[in-house]
């Protein structure tokens, strides 16, 4: 192997594989990236067996070859190289010689044959998905996935096709059993991606696709096989293994009789909530919302630190009600509201509440109250 690549191009490739290469794994090769050089391009691949990322860049190639190199250490080296061309070569012993300016590094690697095989690209035609639409959907539902690894069916985000008013759109749903978020996005060709099937995508995989969506203008190209969701954009491709589990029947938990509605200024409320959370109990982050007329009091009290409260004006015409929540759950729900005003729809102080934007029908969050008084 012998080639020359621009330092910034090399850093760009290595940046995109860092989130996938496992730094601590029972299989040492999974902390490595597979570097392959052909006639005029270099390819870098990282895998944790559930996610595979592949980046391609044009280079000045003199001799083809491949080697698995430690992804993080290679990245650390690239960041300290001077700007300009970087000469990279590999010969015997699976070592990589890296030279730029007056600096020289020799990086020990592993045989390329030890690296896992690449999955095949799905045969179905790719469906274009607007990068900003996809990013916004993931941001809205991502915090609601379960962190409990034993609850395998809640560790991912559901993707499915929806239709309303003759219009197709993509829906993402996530839940951890205490709360749920649902986001819809305009994807006109979603039927070509999902058809009538549902797909459960691991959160880590969707976050990697989200990073790809942020990488400049252009749509994401998505397609799906029996086991993988494939995404391509520019010089990067991603494969994410689908979770083999059944997502909870989320429609059954949708509240139907929440008649008490408060219209809340989003930014003012989240600022008040953050102030009060400073004094909230650290394990449960409990806060109390007290609605009375045109006023909302946000408060908390704990035996260790003391108490805090804040007041803000809201639009509410129902009877006075006090209801407790995990304050962090409220922050996650309100982060999905991009409008100036949000709605909280309640039934009583023990039933699920709905948080949604005032106008946007493409997002809602459901949160279980908690007993704190």
HUURQUI-V387425 format. One record per backbone hydrogen bond with DSSP energy under -0.5 kcal/mol. NH is the residue of the N-H (numbers start at 0). CO is the residue of the C=O. Records with the same first field share a line. If there is no record, write none. Layout:
NH = CO + CO
This chain:
1 = 62
2 = 87
3 = 59
4 = 85
6 = 83
9 = 5
10 = 6
11 = 7
12 = 8
13 = 9
14 = 10
15 = 11
16 = 12 + 13
17 = 13 + 14
19 = 16
20 = 16
21 = 29
22 = 20
27 = 25
29 = 26
30 = 27
31 = 28
32 = 68
33 = 44
34 = 32 + 66
35 = 33 + 42
36 = 64
37 = 40
41 = 56
42 = 35
43 = 54
44 = 33
45 = 52
47 = 50
51 = 238
52 = 45
53 = 236
54 = 43
55 = 234
56 = 41
58 = 39
59 = 3
60 = 58
61 = 1
62 = 1
64 = 36
66 = 34
67 = 109
68 = 32 + 66
69 = 107
70 = 30
71 = 30
73 = 69
74 = 70
75 = 71
76 = 72
77 = 73
78 = 74
79 = 75 + 76
80 = 76 + 77
85 = 4
86 = 98
87 = 2 + 85
88 = 96
89 = 0
90 = 94
93 = 90
94 = 91
95 = 106
96 = 88
97 = 95 + 104
98 = 86
99 = 102
102 = 99
104 = 97
106 = 95
107 = 105
108 = 93
109 = 67
113 = 110
114 = 111
126 = 221
128 = 219
133 = 129
134 = 130
135 = 131
136 = 132
137 = 133
138 = 134
139 = 135
140 = 136
141 = 137
142 = 138
143 = 140
144 = 141
145 = 153 + 174
148 = 146
150 = 147
151 = 149
153 = 150
154 = 151
156 = 200
157 = 172
158 = 198
159 = 170
161 = 168
163 = 166
166 = 163
168 = 161
169 = 184
170 = 159
171 = 182
172 = 157
173 = 180
175 = 178
176 = 178
179 = 365
180 = 173
181 = 363
182 = 171
183 = 361
184 = 169
186 = 184
189 = 186
191 = 188
192 = 188 + 189
193 = 189
194 = 189 + 190
196 = 193
198 = 158
200 = 156 + 198
201 = 240
202 = 154
205 = 201
206 = 202
207 = 203
208 = 204
209 = 205
210 = 206
211 = 207
212 = 208
213 = 209
214 = 210 + 211
215 = 213
219 = 128
220 = 231
221 = 126 + 219
222 = 229
224 = 227
228 = 239
229 = 222 + 227
230 = 237
231 = 220
232 = 235
235 = 232
236 = 53
237 = 230
238 = 51
239 = 228
240 = 49
241 = 226
242 = 199
244 = 242
246 = 244
249 = 247
251 = 248
252 = 249
253 = 250
258 = 256
259 = 345
260 = 258
261 = 343
262 = 314
263 = 261 + 341
265 = 263 + 339
268 = 264
269 = 265
270 = 266
271 = 267
272 = 268
273 = 269
274 = 270
275 = 271
276 = 272
277 = 273 + 274
278 = 275
279 = 276
284 = 280
286 = 324
287 = 298
288 = 322
289 = 287 + 296
290 = 288 + 320
291 = 294
294 = 291
295 = 311
296 = 289
297 = 295 + 309
298 = 287 + 296
299 = 307
301 = 305
305 = 301
307 = 299
309 = 297
311 = 295
313 = 293
314 = 262
315 = 313
316 = 260
320 = 290
322 = 288
324 = 286
326 = 284 + 324
328 = 325
329 = 325
330 = 326
331 = 327
332 = 328
333 = 329
334 = 330
335 = 331 + 332
336 = 333
337 = 335
341 = 263
342 = 355
343 = 261
344 = 342 + 353
345 = 259 + 343
346 = 347
352 = 366
353 = 344
354 = 364
355 = 342
356 = 362
357 = 340
363 = 181
364 = 354
365 = 179
366 = 352
367 = 177
369 = 323
371 = 369
